[in-house]
Amino acid sequence: MTMSESVAERFRGIWKGGYFEGNPADPISTSTYGIFGFHSSLYLTYRLCIMPYIRPDTTVIEIGPGRGAWTKAIADLGPKQIYAVDVVTPEHAGFWDYVGPRNNLQHLVVDDFSLSCIPDCSADYFFSFGCFCHLKPEMCVSYINSLSRKMKPGANGFLMIADYDKFNACQADYKGRSLWKALSLKRLVLLRWAFRLSMSLFPAKLTDPPLDKSVANDSDPSAWYHFGVDRACASISEAGFRVIERDMQTIHRDPIIHFVKL
């Protein structure tokens, strides 16, 4: 089937200079989708790091579920089994109130890093978000070593960690790595004004001094501890995993490392 001359001529008469939607490599690129052209970093993480890996025969380990935002998203995909490991009780976290009763889900309260409550070589998938960043590096390493015993060969893992260098770079370039850049369009001037107002009302997120890796912050129960991509990836490799992506880049502020059990 050939294209008629009328169809070809129709397209030759429009989009002088070539149709250009936007820059696909720029996470804050504007496009003709306008205000509908952006996704939550959490949603991108869900689509790239969770959805492709959860099947009806998948056994999951999640460390640090908290209230269960990620747990519920994973459970709704119908895996065979989920082990949700935390140091707080589900009552304290409101876990079951949010996630709801699930026959394929166990909430396990632990007081060490051994993961002894989970059978060895049982898990096909691991996920942790917003947990390891609150653990000292040596604690993270202990969890990673234990995790190696619990995951099957070929199992995928996704681990979010704290990296002060990435955090500081994000803070320093907030106009280039946030919706501030997207809201520079004239047609969105009102939204930009509102965004600037919110930044003036809540400046701490942008004006705090850079995080210093040499400063201990043990006095804060919710403290963030620098693990860093280099050390984290080295620890993951030493534990018997192969690092697939040093950072999935779904979040501007925090790295998420993808690895596979050897």
Secondary structure in CASP SS format (residue, H / E / C, confidence):
PFRMAT SS
TARGET T0000
AUTHOR 0000-0000-0000
METHOD secondary structure of the structure
MODEL  1
M C 1.00
T C 1.00
M C 1.00
S C 1.00
E H 1.00
S H 1.00
V H 1.00
A H 1.00
E H 1.00
R H 1.00
F H 1.00
R H 1.00
G C 1.00
I C 1.00
W C 1.00
K C 1.00
G C 1.00
G C 1.00
Y C 1.00
F C 1.00
E C 1.00
G C 1.00
N C 1.00
P C 1.00
A C 1.00
D C 1.00
P C 1.00
I C 1.00
S C 1.00
T C 1.00
S C 1.00
T C 1.00
Y C 1.00
G H 1.00
I H 1.00
F H 1.00
G C 1.00
F C 1.00
H C 1.00
S C 1.00
S H 1.00
L H 1.00
Y H 1.00
L H 1.00
T H 1.00
Y H 1.00
R H 1.00
L H 1.00
C H 1.00
I H 1.00
M H 1.00
P H 1.00
Y H 1.00
I C 1.00
R C 1.00
P C 1.00
D C 1.00
T C 1.00
T E 1.00
V E 1.00
I E 1.00
E E 1.00
I E 1.00
G C 1.00
P C 1.00
G C 1.00
R C 1.00
G C 1.00
A H 1.00
W H 1.00
T H 1.00
K H 1.00
A H 1.00
I H 1.00
A H 1.00
D C 1.00
L C 1.00
G C 1.00
P C 1.00
K C 1.00
Q E 1.00
I E 1.00
Y E 1.00
A E 1.00
V E 1.00
D E 1.00
V C 1.00
V C 1.00
T C 1.00
P H 1.00
E H 1.00
H H 1.00
A H 1.00
G C 1.00
F H 1.00
W H 1.00
D H 1.00
Y H 1.00
V H 1.00
G C 1.00
P C 1.00
R C 1.00
N C 1.00
N C 1.00
L E 1.00
Q E 1.00
H E 1.00
L E 1.00
V E 1.00
V C 1.00
D C 1.00
D C 1.00
F C 1.00
S C 1.00
L C 1.00
S C 1.00
C C 1.00
I C 1.00
P C 1.00
D C 1.00
C C 1.00
S C 1.00
A E 1.00
D E 1.00
Y E 1.00
F E 1.00
F E 1.00
S E 1.00
F C 1.00
G C 1.00
C C 1.00
F H 1.00
C H 1.00
H H 1.00
L C 1.00
K C 1.00
P H 1.00
E H 1.00
M H 1.00
C H 1.00
V H 1.00
S H 1.00
Y H 1.00
I H 1.00
N H 1.00
S H 1.00
L H 1.00
S H 1.00
R H 1.00
K H 1.00
M E 1.00
K E 1.00
P E 1.00
G E 1.00
A E 1.00
N E 1.00
G E 1.00
F E 1.00
L E 1.00
M E 1.00
I C 1.00
A C 1.00
D C 1.00
Y H 1.00
D H 1.00
K H 1.00
F H 1.00
N H 1.00
A H 1.00
C H 1.00
Q H 1.00
A H 1.00
D C 1.00
Y C 1.00
K C 1.00
G C 1.00
R C 1.00
S C 1.00
L H 1.00
W H 1.00
K H 1.00
A H 1.00
L C 1.00
S C 1.00
L C 1.00
K H 1.00
R H 1.00
L H 1.00
V H 1.00
L H 1.00
L H 1.00
R H 1.00
W H 1.00
A H 1.00
F H 1.00
R H 1.00
L H 1.00
S H 1.00
M H 1.00
S H 1.00
L H 1.00
F C 1.00
P C 1.00
A H 1.00
K H 1.00
L H 1.00
T H 1.00
D C 1.00
P C 1.00
P C 1.00
L C 1.00
D C 1.00
K C 1.00
S C 1.00
V C 1.00
A C 1.00
N C 1.00
D C 1.00
S C 1.00
D C 1.00
P C 1.00
S C 1.00
A C 1.00
W C 1.00
Y C 1.00
H C 1.00
F C 1.00
G C 1.00
V H 1.00
D H 1.00
R H 1.00
A H 1.00
C H 1.00
A H 1.00
S H 1.00
I H 1.00
S H 1.00
E H 1.00
A C 1.00
G C 1.00
F E 1.00
R E 1.00
V E 1.00
I E 1.00
E E 1.00
R C 1.00
D C 1.00
M C 1.00
Q C 1.00
T C 1.00
I C 1.00
H C 1.00
R C 1.00
D C 1.00
P C 1.00
I E 1.00
I E 1.00
H E 1.00
F E 1.00
V E 1.00
K E 1.00
L C 1.00
END
